[in-house]
């Protein structure tokens, strides 16, 4: 084989790897958006068909209805790539199986992971608010208005269960596992986190999503189980949603002292997780 042929082969191999990583995300994104458009069309069609009390109810609860439609779109997008994700999750499970996977004490590590996720997510959110980033981004303000406009119980279901499940299947279950196979751990953790930030589409959520995405992805590596990133994501989302749901409460808790305490707490819990793992392995 000539040098030119080797270069062309390497380039083709890199191209195939890139396609294998990005194509599932593109499929998810396109299916999600098409489902969102179709569901919105059907919802508007139902308003004209049913009218009366139904239209009045849907108008009064428009934010909640839109939130549920978006959640359904997430699930439809996830379903489109789930067969691919299932294969990747099986591959990752085979790699992680062994004595360490079945060791005692892992349940305590999961509890500590949830506490870390809550403290870290709230601390980063407060830090960004104190830095003034949340006030200067109009797109973030629009997203926040939609998110906090839903009914409390529905919001917990959407942002604490449906959104974490769909996004983790796509980003950690599928994209990260493929990256990990091609490029190794550390680079894949960083790139997957950055992609997760970019996916959110505005500066504030992009920075926050990048930081949280790297931490969530690393939790997957730490535990070797898909439950870890889902738990991290669900705990973080639920905590941030509840903390920001009431504007009065949110205004009172966002202080430099609370931010420092939460970030210090997250560091302490991370240290406790490391010590717990070392103790359980001995």
Buried (B, 14 or more C-beta within 10 A) or exposed (E): EEEEEEEEEEEEEEEEBEEBBEEBBEBBBEBBEBBBEEBBEEBEEEEEEEEEEEBEEBEEBBBBBBBBBBBBBBBBBBBBBBEBBEEBBEBBEEEBEEEEEEEEEBEBBBEBBBBBBBBBBBBBBBBBBBEEBBEEBEBBBEBBEBBBBBBEEBBBBBBBBBBBBBBBBBBBBBBBBBBBBBEEEEEBBBBBBBBBBEBBEBBBBBBBBBBBBBBBBBBBBBBBBBEBBBBBBBBBBBBBBBBBBEEEEBEEBBEEEBBEBBBEBBBEBBEBBEEBBEEBEE
